[in-house]
Amino acid sequence: MDDCPGCGWPQGEVYEVLSRHLISEGVVTYTRCACGVVQVRVQPFEPAAPVSGASASPR
Ligand SMILES: [Zn+2]
């Protein structure tokens, strides 16, 4: 986790989310920084994390 090399915007703060995609490893999020730099971050799935909006029902 590094701050933006261009403007020092903290990685923990998302300025703008461009798009979000599900891949086999997790969730890929394209974000744009306040300075215009587009960043790609991959958030791996967590085993116990519930998926919001899941259509599958146990019943
Ligand atoms: Zn920046």
N, CA, C, O and the ligand as a Tripos MOL2 file, in Angstrom:
@<TRIPOS>MOLECULE
protein
  237   235    60     0     0
PROTEIN
NO_CHARGES

@<TRIPOS>ATOM
      1 N           0.8410   -1.1930    0.0000 N.3       1 MET1
      2 CA          0.0000    0.0000    0.0000 C.3       1 MET1
      3 C           0.8830    1.2510    0.0000 C.2       1 MET1
      4 O           1.4580    1.6130    1.0260 O.2       1 MET1
      5 N           0.9810    1.8950   -1.1420 N.am      2 ASP2
      6 CA          1.7640    3.1220   -1.2400 C.3       2 ASP2
      7 C           0.8530    4.2730   -1.6240 C.2       2 ASP2
      8 O          -0.1670    4.0920   -2.2890 O.2       2 ASP2
      9 N           1.2410    5.4420   -1.1950 N.am      3 ASP3
     10 CA          0.4860    6.6120   -1.6280 C.3       3 ASP3
     11 C           0.7470    6.8650   -3.0970 C.2       3 ASP3
     12 O           1.7220    6.3630   -3.6560 O.2       3 ASP3
     13 N          -0.1130    7.6350   -3.7210 N.am      4 CYS4
     14 CA          0.0500    7.9350   -5.1350 C.3       4 CYS4
     15 C           1.3750    8.6540   -5.3700 C.2       4 CYS4
     16 O           1.6760    9.6460   -4.7060 O.2       4 CYS4
     17 N           2.1680    8.1490   -6.3200 N.am      5 PRO5
     18 CA          3.4580    8.7800   -6.6060 C.3       5 PRO5
     19 C           3.2980   10.1630   -7.2210 C.2       5 PRO5
     20 O           4.2200   10.9780   -7.1860 O.2       5 PRO5
     21 N           2.1390   10.4180   -7.7760 N.am      6 GLY6
     22 CA          1.9360   11.6900   -8.4580 C.3       6 GLY6
     23 C           1.5650   12.8270   -7.5200 C.2       6 GLY6
     24 O           2.1090   13.9280   -7.6080 O.2       6 GLY6
     25 N           0.6160   12.5380   -6.6080 N.am      7 CYS7
     26 CA          0.1080   13.6190   -5.7720 C.3       7 CYS7
     27 C           0.1170   13.2560   -4.2970 C.2       7 CYS7
     28 O          -0.2070   14.0850   -3.4470 O.2       7 CYS7
     29 N           0.4900   12.0050   -3.9880 N.am      8 GLY8
     30 CA          0.5580   11.6150   -2.5870 C.3       8 GLY8
     31 C          -0.7870   11.2600   -1.9850 C.2       8 GLY8
     32 O          -0.9280   11.1760   -0.7650 O.2       8 GLY8
     33 N          -1.7680   11.0530   -2.8370 N.am      9 TRP9
     34 CA         -3.0930   10.6650   -2.3340 C.3       9 TRP9
     35 C          -2.9850    9.2960   -1.6670 C.2       9 TRP9
     36 O          -2.4350    8.3670   -2.2590 O.2       9 TRP9
     37 N          -3.4910    9.1610   -0.4680 N.am     10 PRO10
     38 CA         -3.3810    7.8710    0.2400 C.3      10 PRO10
     39 C          -4.1370    6.7570   -0.4660 C.2      10 PRO10
     40 O          -5.2590    6.9520   -0.9330 O.2      10 PRO10
     41 N          -3.5100    5.5870   -0.5390 N.am     11 GLN11
     42 CA         -4.1220    4.4380   -1.2070 C.3      11 GLN11
     43 C          -5.4020    4.0160   -0.5170 C.2      11 GLN11
     44 O          -6.3070    3.4810   -1.1580 O.2      11 GLN11
     45 N          -5.4890    4.2500    0.7840 N.am     12 GLY12
     46 CA         -6.6770    3.8390    1.5250 C.3      12 GLY12
     47 C          -7.9080    4.6570    1.1770 C.2      12 GLY12
     48 O          -9.0370    4.2420    1.4390 O.2      12 GLY12
     49 N          -7.6830    5.8160    0.5880 N.am     13 GLU13
     50 CA         -8.8100    6.6670    0.2240 C.3      13 GLU13
     51 C          -9.0390    6.5660   -1.2760 C.2      13 GLU13
     52 O          -8.1630    6.9100   -2.0710 O.2      13 GLU13
     53 N         -10.2230    6.0920   -1.6590 N.am     14 VAL14
     54 CA        -10.5410    5.9940   -3.0860 C.3      14 VAL14
     55 C         -11.1670    7.2960   -3.5490 C.2      14 VAL14
     56 O         -12.2120    7.7110   -3.0480 O.2      14 VAL14
     57 N         -10.5260    7.9260   -4.4970 N.am     15 TYR15
     58 CA        -11.0490    9.1980   -5.0110 C.3      15 TYR15
     59 C         -12.2600    8.9550   -5.9030 C.2      15 TYR15
     60 O         -13.3170    9.5580   -5.7170 O.2      15 TYR15
     61 N         -12.0860    8.0610   -6.8760 N.am     16 GLU16
     62 CA        -13.1930    7.7480   -7.7660 C.3      16 GLU16
     63 C         -13.0600    6.3240   -8.2710 C.2      16 GLU16
     64 O         -11.9870    5.9110   -8.7100 O.2      16 GLU16
     65 N         -14.1440    5.5780   -8.2110 N.am     17 VAL17
     66 CA        -14.1420    4.2100   -8.7320 C.3      17 VAL17
     67 C         -14.6210    4.2400  -10.1750 C.2      17 VAL17
     68 O         -15.7310    4.6860  -10.4630 O.2      17 VAL17
     69 N         -13.7750    3.7620  -11.0780 N.am     18 LEU18
     70 CA        -14.1280    3.7640  -12.4930 C.3      18 LEU18
     71 C         -14.9780    2.5460  -12.8320 C.2      18 LEU18
     72 O         -16.0520    2.6620  -13.4210 O.2      18 LEU18
     73 N         -14.4740    1.3770  -12.4460 N.am     19 SER19
     74 CA        -15.2250    0.1610  -12.7200 C.3      19 SER19
     75 C         -14.7430   -0.9440  -11.8080 C.2      19 SER19
     76 O         -13.6800   -0.8560  -11.1940 O.2      19 SER19
     77 N         -15.5500   -1.9870  -11.7330 N.am     20 ARG20
     78 CA        -15.2380   -3.0920  -10.8330 C.3      20 ARG20
     79 C         -15.5790   -4.3800  -11.5450 C.2      20 ARG20
     80 O         -16.6540   -4.5180  -12.1290 O.2      20 ARG20
     81 N         -14.6560   -5.3230  -11.4910 N.am     21 HIS21
     82 CA        -14.8620   -6.5900  -12.1940 C.3      21 HIS21
     83 C         -14.5920   -7.7590  -11.2640 C.2      21 HIS21
     84 O         -13.7080   -7.7080  -10.4100 O.2      21 HIS21
     85 N         -15.3700   -8.8060  -11.4480 N.am     22 LEU22
     86 CA        -15.1210  -10.0380  -10.7100 C.3      22 LEU22
     87 C         -14.2310  -10.9470  -11.5360 C.2      22 LEU22
     88 O         -14.5050  -11.2070  -12.7070 O.2      22 LEU22
     89 N         -13.1640  -11.4260  -10.9160 N.am     23 ILE23
     90 CA        -12.3200  -12.4190  -11.5670 C.3      23 ILE23
     91 C         -12.2250  -13.6230  -10.6410 C.2      23 ILE23
     92 O         -12.7860  -13.6240   -9.5450 O.2      23 ILE23
     93 N         -11.5190  -14.6320  -11.0870 N.am     24 SER24
     94 CA        -11.4480  -15.8610  -10.3000 C.3      24 SER24
     95 C         -10.7170  -15.6370   -8.9810 C.2      24 SER24
     96 O         -10.9790  -16.3240   -7.9930 O.2      24 SER24
     97 N          -9.7940  -14.6680   -8.9700 N.am     25 GLU25
     98 CA         -9.0190  -14.4460   -7.7470 C.3      25 GLU25
     99 C          -9.7210  -13.5280   -6.7650 C.2      25 GLU25
    100 O          -9.4440  -13.5630   -5.5660 O.2      25 GLU25
    101 N         -10.6280  -12.7090   -7.2700 N.am     26 GLY26
    102 CA        -11.2750  -11.7650   -6.3710 C.3      26 GLY26
    103 C         -11.9390  -10.6450   -7.1510 C.2      26 GLY26
    104 O         -12.5320  -10.8620   -8.2080 O.2      26 GLY26
    105 N         -11.8250   -9.4550   -6.6110 N.am     27 VAL27
    106 CA        -12.4650   -8.3070   -7.2350 C.3      27 VAL27
    107 C         -11.3940   -7.3290   -7.7110 C.2      27 VAL27
    108 O         -10.5490   -6.8900   -6.9310 O.2      27 VAL27
    109 N         -11.4410   -6.9960   -8.9840 N.am     28 VAL28
    110 CA        -10.5290   -6.0130   -9.5370 C.3      28 VAL28
    111 C         -11.2470   -4.6710   -9.5970 C.2      28 VAL28
    112 O         -12.3210   -4.5600  -10.1890 O.2      28 VAL28
    113 N         -10.6600   -3.6720   -8.9950 N.am     29 THR29
    114 CA        -11.2800   -2.3560   -8.9880 C.3      29 THR29
    115 C         -10.3570   -1.3560   -9.6770 C.2      29 THR29
    116 O          -9.1870   -1.2130   -9.3220 O.2      29 THR29
    117 N         -10.9110   -0.6740  -10.6640 N.am     30 TYR30
    118 CA        -10.1710    0.3930  -11.3250 C.3      30 TYR30
    119 C         -10.5640    1.7070  -10.6680 C.2      30 TYR30
    120 O         -11.7370    2.0810  -10.6290 O.2      30 TYR30
    121 N          -9.5570    2.3930  -10.1550 N.am     31 THR31
    122 CA         -9.8370    3.6630   -9.4890 C.3      31 THR31
    123 C          -9.0290    4.7680  -10.1370 C.2      31 THR31
    124 O          -7.9570    4.5310  -10.6940 O.2      31 THR31
    125 N          -9.5510    5.9640  -10.0580 N.am     32 ARG32
    126 CA         -8.8210    7.1110  -10.5650 C.3      32 ARG32
    127 C          -8.5040    8.0390   -9.4110 C.2      32 ARG32
    128 O          -9.3560    8.3590   -8.5830 O.2      32 ARG32
    129 N          -7.2500    8.4610   -9.3850 N.am     33 CYS33
    130 CA         -6.7970    9.3280   -8.3130 C.3      33 CYS33
    131 C          -7.2290   10.7670   -8.5950 C.2      33 CYS33
    132 O          -7.7040   11.0910   -9.6830 O.2      33 CYS33
    133 N          -7.0520   11.6110   -7.5920 N.am     34 ALA34
    134 CA         -7.4130   13.0140   -7.7510 C.3      34 ALA34
    135 C          -6.5600   13.6870   -8.8250 C.2      34 ALA34
    136 O          -6.9740   14.6850   -9.4160 O.2      34 ALA34
    137 N          -5.3680   13.1410   -9.0770 N.am     35 CYS35
    138 CA         -4.4660   13.7290  -10.0680 C.3      35 CYS35
    139 C          -4.6880   13.1210  -11.4450 C.2      35 CYS35
    140 O          -4.0420   13.5290  -12.4100 O.2      35 CYS35
    141 N          -5.5890   12.1560  -11.5490 N.am     36 GLY36
    142 CA         -5.9220   11.5880  -12.8480 C.3      36 GLY36
    143 C          -5.2700   10.2500  -13.1250 C.2      36 GLY36
    144 O          -5.5300    9.6440  -14.1650 O.2      36 GLY36
    145 N          -4.4300    9.7740  -12.2200 N.am     37 VAL37
    146 CA         -3.7650    8.4940  -12.4220 C.3      37 VAL37
    147 C          -4.7540    7.3610  -12.1780 C.2      37 VAL37
    148 O          -5.4340    7.3220  -11.1530 O.2      37 VAL37
    149 N          -4.8220    6.4440  -13.1360 N.am     38 VAL38
    150 CA         -5.6980    5.2850  -12.9940 C.3      38 VAL38
    151 C          -4.9230    4.1610  -12.3260 C.2      38 VAL38
    152 O          -3.8140    3.8160  -12.7330 O.2      38 VAL38
    153 N          -5.5310    3.6040  -11.2960 N.am     39 GLN39
    154 CA         -4.8770    2.5280  -10.5760 C.3      39 GLN39
    155 C          -5.7550    1.2840  -10.6130 C.2      39 GLN39
    156 O          -6.9830    1.3680  -10.6310 O.2      39 GLN39
    157 N          -5.1010    0.1360  -10.6230 N.am     40 VAL40
    158 CA         -5.8150   -1.1300  -10.5940 C.3      40 VAL40
    159 C          -5.4740   -1.8380   -9.2980 C.2      40 VAL40
    160 O          -4.3040   -2.0630   -8.9900 O.2      40 VAL40
    161 N          -6.4840   -2.1800   -8.5560 N.am     41 ARG41
    162 CA         -6.2390   -2.8880   -7.3090 C.3      41 ARG41
    163 C          -7.0550   -4.1640   -7.2800 C.2      41 ARG41
    164 O          -8.2130   -4.1890   -7.6940 O.2      41 ARG41
    165 N          -6.4370   -5.2180   -6.7860 N.am     42 VAL42
    166 CA         -7.0980   -6.5190   -6.7200 C.3      42 VAL42
    167 C          -7.3530   -6.8610   -5.2640 C.2      42 VAL42
    168 O          -6.4380   -6.8910   -4.4410 O.2      42 VAL42
    169 N          -8.6140   -7.1170   -4.9680 N.am     43 GLN43
    170 CA         -8.9700   -7.5200   -3.6140 C.3      43 GLN43
    171 C          -9.3470   -8.9880   -3.6280 C.2      43 GLN43
    172 O         -10.4130   -9.3490   -4.1260 O.2      43 GLN43
    173 N          -8.4840   -9.8420   -3.0850 N.am     44 PRO44
    174 CA         -8.7670  -11.2810   -3.0990 C.3      44 PRO44
    175 C          -9.9980  -11.6170   -2.2790 C.2      44 PRO44
    176 O         -10.3220  -10.9410   -1.3030 O.2      44 PRO44
    177 N         -10.6730  -12.6700   -2.6930 N.am     45 PHE45
    178 CA        -11.8310  -13.1300   -1.9430 C.3      45 PHE45
    179 C         -11.4000  -13.6130   -0.5630 C.2      45 PHE45
    180 O         -10.3460  -14.2280   -0.4010 O.2      45 PHE45
    181 N         -12.2250  -13.3240    0.4080 N.am     46 GLU46
    182 CA        -11.9840  -13.8620    1.7400 C.3      46 GLU46
    183 C         -12.9490  -15.0250    1.9560 C.2      46 GLU46
    184 O         -14.1290  -14.9340    1.6160 O.2      46 GLU46
    185 N         -12.4400  -16.1150    2.5220 N.am     47 PRO47
    186 CA        -13.2280  -17.3510    2.6410 C.3      47 PRO47
    187 C         -14.5680  -17.1360    3.3360 C.2      47 PRO47
    188 O         -15.5820  -17.6890    2.9090 O.2      47 PRO47
    189 N         -14.5830  -16.3420    4.3950 N.am     48 ALA48
    190 CA        -15.8020  -16.2070    5.1960 C.3      48 ALA48
    191 C         -16.6130  -14.9740    4.8140 C.2      48 ALA48
    192 O         -17.6780  -14.7270    5.3790 O.2      48 ALA48
    193 N         -16.1120  -14.2110    3.8650 N.am     49 ALA49
    194 CA        -16.7960  -12.9700    3.5380 C.3      49 ALA49
    195 C         -18.0510  -13.2520    2.7240 C.2      49 ALA49
    196 O         -17.9790  -13.9120    1.6880 O.2      49 ALA49
    197 N         -19.1760  -12.7700    3.1700 N.am     50 PRO50
    198 CA        -20.4110  -12.9360    2.4000 C.3      50 PRO50
    199 C         -20.3980  -12.0280    1.1780 C.2      50 PRO50
    200 O         -19.9050  -10.9010    1.2270 O.2      50 PRO50
    201 N         -20.9470  -12.5400    0.0870 N.am     51 VAL51
    202 CA        -20.9970  -11.7570   -1.1350 C.3      51 VAL51
    203 C         -22.3050  -10.9740   -1.1710 C.2      51 VAL51
    204 O         -23.3940  -11.5480   -1.1660 O.2      51 VAL51
    205 N         -22.1740   -9.6800   -1.2060 N.am     52 SER52
    206 CA        -23.3750   -8.8530   -1.2190 C.3      52 SER52
    207 C         -24.1020   -8.9990   -2.5480 C.2      52 SER52
    208 O         -23.4800   -8.9990   -3.6100 O.2      52 SER52
    209 N         -25.3980   -9.1220   -2.4800 N.am     53 GLY53
    210 CA        -26.1710   -9.2370   -3.7010 C.3      53 GLY53
    211 C         -26.1470  -10.6280   -4.2910 C.2      53 GLY53
    212 O         -26.5080  -10.8150   -5.4530 O.2      53 GLY53
    213 N         -25.7300  -11.5990   -3.5150 N.am     54 ALA54
    214 CA        -25.6880  -12.9660   -4.0240 C.3      54 ALA54
    215 C         -27.0920  -13.4780   -4.2700 C.2      54 ALA54
    216 O         -27.9920  -13.2820   -3.4530 O.2      54 ALA54
    217 N         -27.2680  -14.1330   -5.3970 N.am     55 SER55
    218 CA        -28.5950  -14.6320   -5.7560 C.3      55 SER55
    219 C         -28.8060  -16.0570   -5.2330 C.2      55 SER55
    220 O         -29.9370  -16.5330   -5.1340 O.2      55 SER55
    221 N         -27.7140  -16.7200   -4.9040 N.am     56 ALA56
    222 CA        -27.8220  -18.0950   -4.4420 C.3      56 ALA56
    223 C         -28.3990  -18.1350   -3.0330 C.2      56 ALA56
    224 O         -27.9720  -17.3890   -2.1510 O.2      56 ALA56
    225 N         -29.3510  -18.9950   -2.8410 N.am     57 SER57
    226 CA        -29.9730  -19.1250   -1.5290 C.3      57 SER57
    227 C         -29.8260  -20.5690   -1.0380 C.2      57 SER57
    228 O         -29.9790  -21.5130   -1.8130 O.2      57 SER57
    229 N         -29.5320  -20.7280    0.2350 N.am     58 PRO58
    230 CA        -29.3920  -22.1080    0.7580 C.3      58 PRO58
    231 C         -30.6960  -22.8760    0.7170 C.2      58 PRO58
    232 O         -30.6870  -24.1070    0.7190 O.2      58 PRO58
    233 N         -31.8120  -22.1760    0.6800 N.am     59 ARG59
    234 CA        -33.0960  -22.8690    0.6330 C.3      59 ARG59
    235 C         -33.6910  -22.8640   -0.7580 C.2      59 ARG59
    236 O         -34.7750  -23.4090   -0.9680 O.2      59 ARG59
    237 ZN         -2.5730   11.0000   -7.4630 Zn       60 ZN60
@<TRIPOS>BOND
     1     1     2 1
     2     2     3 1
     3     3     4 2
     4     3     5 am
     5     5     6 1
     6     6     7 1
     7     7     8 2
     8     7     9 am
     9     9    10 1
    10    10    11 1
    11    11    12 2
    12    11    13 am
    13    13    14 1
    14    14    15 1
    15    15    16 2
    16    15    17 am
    17    17    18 1
    18    18    19 1
    19    19    20 2
    20    19    21 am
    21    21    22 1
    22    22    23 1
    23    23    24 2
    24    23    25 am
    25    25    26 1
    26    26    27 1
    27    27    28 2
    28    27    29 am
    29    29    30 1
    30    30    31 1
    31    31    32 2
    32    31    33 am
    33    33    34 1
    34    34    35 1
    35    35    36 2
    36    35    37 am
    37    37    38 1
    38    38    39 1
    39    39    40 2
    40    39    41 am
    41    41    42 1
    42    42    43 1
    43    43    44 2
    44    43    45 am
    45    45    46 1
    46    46    47 1
    47    47    48 2
    48    47    49 am
    49    49    50 1
    50    50    51 1
    51    51    52 2
    52    51    53 am
    53    53    54 1
    54    54    55 1
    55    55    56 2
    56    55    57 am
    57    57    58 1
    58    58    59 1
    59    59    60 2
    60    59    61 am
    61    61    62 1
    62    62    63 1
    63    63    64 2
    64    63    65 am
    65    65    66 1
    66    66    67 1
    67    67    68 2
    68    67    69 am
    69    69    70 1
    70    70    71 1
    71    71    72 2
    72    71    73 am
    73    73    74 1
    74    74    75 1
    75    75    76 2
    76    75    77 am
    77    77    78 1
    78    78    79 1
    79    79    80 2
    80    79    81 am
    81    81    82 1
    82    82    83 1
    83    83    84 2
    84    83    85 am
    85    85    86 1
    86    86    87 1
    87    87    88 2
    88    87    89 am
    89    89    90 1
    90    90    91 1
    91    91    92 2
    92    91    93 am
    93    93    94 1
    94    94    95 1
    95    95    96 2
    96    95    97 am
    97    97    98 1
    98    98    99 1
    99    99   100 2
   100    99   101 am
   101   101   102 1
   102   102   103 1
   103   103   104 2
   104   103   105 am
   105   105   106 1
   106   106   107 1
   107   107   108 2
   108   107   109 am
   109   109   110 1
   110   110   111 1
   111   111   112 2
   112   111   113 am
   113   113   114 1
   114   114   115 1
   115   115   116 2
   116   115   117 am
   117   117   118 1
   118   118   119 1
   119   119   120 2
   120   119   121 am
   121   121   122 1
   122   122   123 1
   123   123   124 2
   124   123   125 am
   125   125   126 1
   126   126   127 1
   127   127   128 2
   128   127   129 am
   129   129   130 1
   130   130   131 1
   131   131   132 2
   132   131   133 am
   133   133   134 1
   134   134   135 1
   135   135   136 2
   136   135   137 am
   137   137   138 1
   138   138   139 1
   139   139   140 2
   140   139   141 am
   141   141   142 1
   142   142   143 1
   143   143   144 2
   144   143   145 am
   145   145   146 1
   146   146   147 1
   147   147   148 2
   148   147   149 am
   149   149   150 1
   150   150   151 1
   151   151   152 2
   152   151   153 am
   153   153   154 1
   154   154   155 1
   155   155   156 2
   156   155   157 am
   157   157   158 1
   158   158   159 1
   159   159   160 2
   160   159   161 am
   161   161   162 1
   162   162   163 1
   163   163   164 2
   164   163   165 am
   165   165   166 1
   166   166   167 1
   167   167   168 2
   168   167   169 am
   169   169   170 1
   170   170   171 1
   171   171   172 2
   172   171   173 am
   173   173   174 1
   174   174   175 1
   175   175   176 2
   176   175   177 am
   177   177   178 1
   178   178   179 1
   179   179   180 2
   180   179   181 am
   181   181   182 1
   182   182   183 1
   183   183   184 2
   184   183   185 am
   185   185   186 1
   186   186   187 1
   187   187   188 2
   188   187   189 am
   189   189   190 1
   190   190   191 1
   191   191   192 2
   192   191   193 am
   193   193   194 1
   194   194   195 1
   195   195   196 2
   196   195   197 am
   197   197   198 1
   198   198   199 1
   199   199   200 2
   200   199   201 am
   201   201   202 1
   202   202   203 1
   203   203   204 2
   204   203   205 am
   205   205   206 1
   206   206   207 1
   207   207   208 2
   208   207   209 am
   209   209   210 1
   210   210   211 1
   211   211   212 2
   212   211   213 am
   213   213   214 1
   214   214   215 1
   215   215   216 2
   216   215   217 am
   217   217   218 1
   218   218   219 1
   219   219   220 2
   220   219   221 am
   221   221   222 1
   222   222   223 1
   223   223   224 2
   224   223   225 am
   225   225   226 1
   226   226   227 1
   227   227   228 2
   228   227   229 am
   229   229   230 1
   230   230   231 1
   231   231   232 2
   232   231   233 am
   233   233   234 1
   234   234   235 1
   235   235   236 2
@<TRIPOS>SUBSTRUCTURE
     1 MET1         2 RESIDUE 1 A MET
     2 ASP2         6 RESIDUE 1 A ASP
     3 ASP3        10 RESIDUE 1 A ASP
     4 CYS4        14 RESIDUE 1 A CYS
     5 PRO5        18 RESIDUE 1 A PRO
     6 GLY6        22 RESIDUE 1 A GLY
     7 CYS7        26 RESIDUE 1 A CYS
     8 GLY8        30 RESIDUE 1 A GLY
     9 TRP9        34 RESIDUE 1 A TRP
    10 PRO10       38 RESIDUE 1 A PRO
    11 GLN11       42 RESIDUE 1 A GLN
    12 GLY12       46 RESIDUE 1 A GLY
    13 GLU13       50 RESIDUE 1 A GLU
    14 VAL14       54 RESIDUE 1 A VAL
    15 TYR15       58 RESIDUE 1 A TYR
    16 GLU16       62 RESIDUE 1 A GLU
    17 VAL17       66 RESIDUE 1 A VAL
    18 LEU18       70 RESIDUE 1 A LEU
    19 SER19       74 RESIDUE 1 A SER
    20 ARG20       78 RESIDUE 1 A ARG
    21 HIS21       82 RESIDUE 1 A HIS
    22 LEU22       86 RESIDUE 1 A LEU
    23 ILE23       90 RESIDUE 1 A ILE
    24 SER24       94 RESIDUE 1 A SER
    25 GLU25       98 RESIDUE 1 A GLU
    26 GLY26      102 RESIDUE 1 A GLY
    27 VAL27      106 RESIDUE 1 A VAL
    28 VAL28      110 RESIDUE 1 A VAL
    29 THR29      114 RESIDUE 1 A THR
    30 TYR30      118 RESIDUE 1 A TYR
    31 THR31      122 RESIDUE 1 A THR
    32 ARG32      126 RESIDUE 1 A ARG
    33 CYS33      130 RESIDUE 1 A CYS
    34 ALA34      134 RESIDUE 1 A ALA
    35 CYS35      138 RESIDUE 1 A CYS
    36 GLY36      142 RESIDUE 1 A GLY
    37 VAL37      146 RESIDUE 1 A VAL
    38 VAL38      150 RESIDUE 1 A VAL
    39 GLN39      154 RESIDUE 1 A GLN
    40 VAL40      158 RESIDUE 1 A VAL
    41 ARG41      162 RESIDUE 1 A ARG
    42 VAL42      166 RESIDUE 1 A VAL
    43 GLN43      170 RESIDUE 1 A GLN
    44 PRO44      174 RESIDUE 1 A PRO
    45 PHE45      178 RESIDUE 1 A PHE
    46 GLU46      182 RESIDUE 1 A GLU
    47 PRO47      186 RESIDUE 1 A PRO
    48 ALA48      190 RESIDUE 1 A ALA
    49 ALA49      194 RESIDUE 1 A ALA
    50 PRO50      198 RESIDUE 1 A PRO
    51 VAL51      202 RESIDUE 1 A VAL
    52 SER52      206 RESIDUE 1 A SER
    53 GLY53      210 RESIDUE 1 A GLY
    54 ALA54      214 RESIDUE 1 A ALA
    55 SER55      218 RESIDUE 1 A SER
    56 ALA56      222 RESIDUE 1 A ALA
    57 SER57      226 RESIDUE 1 A SER
    58 PRO58      230 RESIDUE 1 A PRO
    59 ARG59      234 RESIDUE 1 A ARG
    60 ZN60       237 GROUP 0 **** ****
